[in-house]
């Protein structure tokens, strides 16, 4: 099992027998309860290894929309499990840790987002999937980093577009698409922490390395990237790139799959400005294999949402899936 740095709230909420083979127990519980484990690339490697489906936000939403399971255990963060529940209102959706949040979602309260919309009547609201269900319900379209460019390009040129909550992704899209979307001033606590200064130093020490970056990064980091794309895009680019050294500017959980896919390559996580593990998402890392096991065993903690919110939030998600 992967050993991690201590993170507040990471301990399992109930005692777990240390003699248990948790991977075997999880397989057994999935079979008994017709359950599926969906996991994001930023989860611990041991959680990734027990997942039935592993992916980025778009792939996980697509998997949630098509699963035949009765129970969805979503090893990710709160907004991802909300999306699964929105797409499966009659299924049981459990999140190993309900406190696994997201700085982007938390930095965009629905009441303030509604007030922002009211200041721009007639505009289209496009929200990054990293937002609450309440903000999704106020949005016209939901996007992920995988499909944002395609969806934004499809919008009428004469319409004002409000994009939230990630200003870095929005600014990158403005440059790619040639629009001037109005941007909510939110950011990801992980992707904004990467250091341009340290990245330049890494490139000097590894002159043959390429840099792959997520568009949630600050522009100062993105300008050094050889490729900018979603988590899955980064993984696929790494597989096809001829270079043997690759610097990765996104949450380092993805390195597990990169190393499995390309054992002959060296992957170097982009460093944060501070001397800390700040390039790891503290919310994603609240989950653990013990918590996955407990959530399947007890079918708790469950994600519950109001019927009216489920209905309203589903409309922009369905638009996204149709365009993807």
C-alpha positions in Angstrom: 0.0 0.0 0.0 1.3 3.5 -0.9 2.5 5.5 2.1 1.4 9.1 2.1 2.2 12.2 4.1 -0.2 12.9 6.9 -3.3 14.7 5.8 -5.9 16.1 8.1 -9.0 13.9 8.1 -7.4 11.1 6.3 -7.8 8.5 9.0 -10.7 6.0 8.4 -13.8 6.9 10.4 -14.2 3.4 11.8 -11.6 0.7 12.8 -10.5 -1.6 10.0 -9.1 -5.0 10.8 -5.4 -4.6 9.7 -5.3 -8.3 8.8 -7.9 -7.9 6.0 -6.8 -8.1 2.4 -8.7 -4.9 1.4 -8.3 -5.4 -2.3 -9.9 -8.8 -2.1 -12.6 -7.5 0.3 -13.5 -4.7 -2.1 -13.7 -7.2 -5.0 -16.1 -9.3 -2.9 -18.2 -6.4 -1.9 -18.5 -5.1 -5.5 -19.8 -8.5 -6.5 -22.2 -8.9 -3.6 -23.8 -5.4 -4.0 -23.5 -5.0 -7.8 -21.3 -2.0 -7.1 -18.8 -0.2 -9.3 -15.8 1.9 -8.2 -15.1 5.0 -10.3 -11.8 6.6 -9.6 -10.0 9.8 -10.7 -6.4 9.7 -11.9 -5.5 11.9 -8.8 -6.4 9.2 -6.3 -3.7 7.1 -4.5 -2.3 4.3 -6.6 -3.8 1.6 -4.5 -7.3 3.1 -5.1 -6.6 3.4 -8.8 -5.7 -0.3 -8.9 -9.1 -1.4 -7.5 -11.2 0.8 -9.7 -13.5 -0.6 -12.3 -13.1 2.6 -14.3 -10.3 5.1 -14.1 -10.4 8.4 -15.9 -10.6 12.2 -15.9 -13.8 14.2 -15.2 -15.3 13.7 -18.6 -14.6 10.0 -18.8 -15.9 9.5 -15.3 -19.2 11.4 -16.1 -19.6 9.2 -19.2 -18.9 6.1 -17.2 -21.5 7.2 -14.6 -24.0 7.8 -17.3 -23.8 4.3 -18.7 -23.1 2.1 -15.7 -25.6 -0.8 -15.0 -24.4 -1.1 -11.3 -26.8 -0.5 -8.5 -24.1 1.2 -6.4 -21.5 3.7 -7.4 -18.5 4.3 -5.2 -16.9 7.5 -6.4 -13.3 7.7 -5.4 -12.8 11.3 -6.2 -14.1 14.6 -4.8 -17.6 15.8 -3.9 -18.5 17.5 -7.2 -17.6 14.4 -9.1 -19.9 12.2 -6.9 -22.6 14.9 -7.3 -22.4 14.5 -11.1 -22.7 10.8 -10.8 -25.8 11.2 -8.6 -27.3 13.8 -11.0 -26.9 11.2 -13.8 -28.2 8.3 -11.6 -30.9 9.7 -9.3 -32.2 6.2 -8.5 -28.8 4.6 -7.7 -26.9 4.6 -4.4 -23.9 6.9 -4.7 -21.3 6.8 -2.0 -18.2 9.0 -1.6 -15.5 7.5 0.6 -15.0 10.9 2.3 -17.8 13.5 2.1 -15.3 16.1 3.1 -13.3 15.6 -0.1 -14.0 19.0 -1.7 -12.5 21.2 -4.3 -11.1 24.7 -4.0 -12.7 25.7 -7.3 -16.2 24.6 -6.3 -15.8 26.1 -2.8 -14.6 29.4 -4.3 -17.7 29.8 -6.5 -20.8 30.0 -4.2 -24.1 29.7 -6.0 -25.6 32.9 -4.7 -22.6 34.9 -5.9 -22.6 33.1 -9.2 -26.3 33.9 -9.7 -25.6 37.6 -8.9 -22.8 37.6 -11.5 -25.2 36.1 -14.1 -27.8 38.8 -13.2 -25.2 41.5 -14.1 -25.0 40.1 -17.6 -28.6 39.4 -18.9 -28.8 37.4 -22.0 -25.4 35.9 -21.6 -24.5 32.2 -21.7 -23.1 30.6 -18.5 -20.5 28.0 -19.1 -19.2 26.2 -16.0 -16.2 24.0 -15.6 -17.4 20.7 -14.1 -15.4 21.6 -11.0 -18.3 23.4 -9.4 -21.2 22.6 -7.1 -24.5 21.1 -8.3 -26.2 24.4 -7.4 -23.9 26.2 -9.8 -24.4 23.6 -12.5 -28.2 24.2 -12.1 -27.5 27.9 -12.9 -25.4 27.1 -16.0 -26.2 26.7 -19.7 -23.3 24.3 -20.4 -20.9 22.2 -18.3 -17.5 21.6 -19.7 -14.4 19.6 -18.7 -10.8 20.3 -19.8 -11.2 17.5 -22.4 -14.1 19.1 -24.2 -14.1 22.8 -23.2 -12.5 24.0 -26.4 -15.0 22.1 -28.6 -18.0 23.3 -26.7 -16.9 27.0 -26.5 -16.2 27.0 -30.2 -19.8 25.8 -30.8 -21.4 28.8 -29.0 -22.8 31.7 -31.0 -20.2 34.4 -31.7 -22.6 37.2 -30.8 -23.3 35.9 -27.3 -21.6 37.1 -24.2 -20.1 34.1 -22.4 -19.5 33.9 -18.7 -17.0 31.2 -17.8 -16.3 29.9 -14.3 -15.0 29.0 -11.9 -11.4 28.6 -13.2 -9.8 31.7 -14.5 -6.7 29.9 -15.8 -8.7 27.4 -17.9 -10.9 30.3 -19.1 -7.9 32.5 -20.1 -6.3 29.6 -22.0 -9.6 28.9 -23.8 -9.9 32.6 -24.7 -6.5 32.4 -26.4 -7.3 29.2 -28.1 -10.7 30.1 -29.4 -10.3 33.9 -29.9 -13.1 34.9 -27.6 -13.3 37.3 -24.7 -15.3 35.3 -22.2 -15.8 37.0 -18.9 -14.0 35.0 -16.3 -14.9 34.1 -12.7 -11.7 34.6 -10.7 -11.3 31.2 -9.2 -8.3 28.8 -9.3 -7.2 25.4 -8.3 -5.0 25.3 -5.2 -2.8 22.6 -6.7 -2.3 23.9 -10.2 -1.7 27.5 -9.1 1.1 26.4 -6.9 3.5 25.2 -9.6 6.7 27.3 -9.7 7.8 28.8 -13.0 11.2 29.5 -11.4 11.7 25.8 -10.3 10.3 24.6 -13.6 12.9 26.5 -15.5 15.5 25.0 -13.3 14.2 21.5 -14.0 14.4 22.1 -17.7 18.0 23.3 -17.4 18.9 20.1 -15.5 16.9 17.9 -18.0 17.5 19.6 -21.3 16.0 16.8 -23.3 12.7 16.7 -21.3 9.4 17.9 -22.5 6.8 19.7 -20.3 3.2 18.5 -20.3 0.8 20.8 -18.4 -2.9 21.0 -17.4 -4.7 24.2 -18.5 -5.6 24.9 -14.9 -2.0 26.0 -14.4 -1.0 29.7 -14.4 0.0 31.2 -17.7 3.6 31.6 -16.5 3.8 27.8 -16.3 1.8 27.1 -19.4 4.2 29.2 -21.6 6.9 26.6 -20.9 4.7 23.6 -21.9 5.2 21.5 -25.0 1.7 20.2 -24.6 -1.3 21.6 -22.7 -4.3 19.4 -22.2 -6.6 17.4 -19.9 -5.3 14.7 -17.6 -6.2 12.0 -20.2 -4.7 14.2 -22.9 -1.4 14.4 -20.9 -1.4 10.6 -20.4 -2.0 9.9 -24.1 0.6 12.5 -25.2 3.2 10.9 -22.8 2.5 7.5 -24.4 3.2 8.7 -27.9 6.0 11.1 -27.2 9.5 9.9 -28.3 11.2 11.7 -25.4 12.3 9.6 -22.5 12.1 12.3 -19.8 8.8 14.1 -19.2 8.0 16.9 -16.7 4.4 16.8 -15.7 2.6 19.9 -14.4 -0.6 18.5 -12.9 -1.5 16.5 -9.7 1.1 13.7 -9.5 -1.4 11.0 -9.0 -1.4 10.6 -12.8 2.2 9.5 -12.7 1.1 6.0 -11.5 -0.6 5.4 -14.8 2.1 7.0 -16.8 4.7 4.8 -15.3 2.6 1.7 -15.9 2.0 2.6 -19.5 5.6 3.8 -20.2 8.1 1.9 -17.9 11.0 3.0 -20.1 10.3 6.7 -19.5 11.1 8.9 -16.5 8.4 11.2 -15.3 9.2 14.2 -13.2 6.5 16.0 -11.2 6.6 19.8 -11.6 7.6 21.3 -8.3 5.5 23.8 -6.2 7.0 27.1 -5.2 7.1 26.2 -1.5 9.1 23.3 -0.1 6.0 21.1 0.6 3.8 18.5 -1.0 1.5 21.3 -2.3 1.4 19.8 -5.7 -0.8 17.0 -4.2 -4.5 17.7 -3.9 -5.4 17.5 -0.2 -9.0 16.9 -1.1 -8.3 13.9 -3.4 -5.9 12.5 -0.9 -8.6 12.4 1.9 -9.8 9.2 0.4 -8.0 6.0 1.2 -8.4 2.3 0.4 -9.8 1.8 4.0 -12.5 4.4 3.3 -13.3 2.8 -0.1 -13.8 -0.5 1.7 -16.0 1.0 4.5 -18.1 2.9 2.0 -18.9 -0.3 0.1 -19.4 -2.4 3.2 -21.8 0.1 4.9 -23.1 1.9 1.8 -22.2 5.1 3.7 -21.6 8.0 3.4 -24.3 8.4 0.8 -24.7 11.4 -1.4 -28.3 12.7 -1.4 -29.7 15.6 -3.4 -33.1 17.3 -3.8 -35.1 16.2 -6.7 -35.5 19.7 -8.1 -31.7 20.3 -8.0 -31.1 16.9 -9.7 -33.4 17.9 -12.5 -32.0 21.4 -13.1 -28.4 20.4 -12.8 -28.8 17.6 -15.3 -29.7 19.8 -18.2 -26.3 21.4 -18.8 -24.6 18.1 -18.1 -26.7 16.4 -20.8 -25.8 19.2 -23.2 -22.1 18.5 -22.5 -22.4 14.8 -23.0 -24.3 15.3 -26.2 -21.5 17.5 -27.5 -18.8 15.2 -26.4 
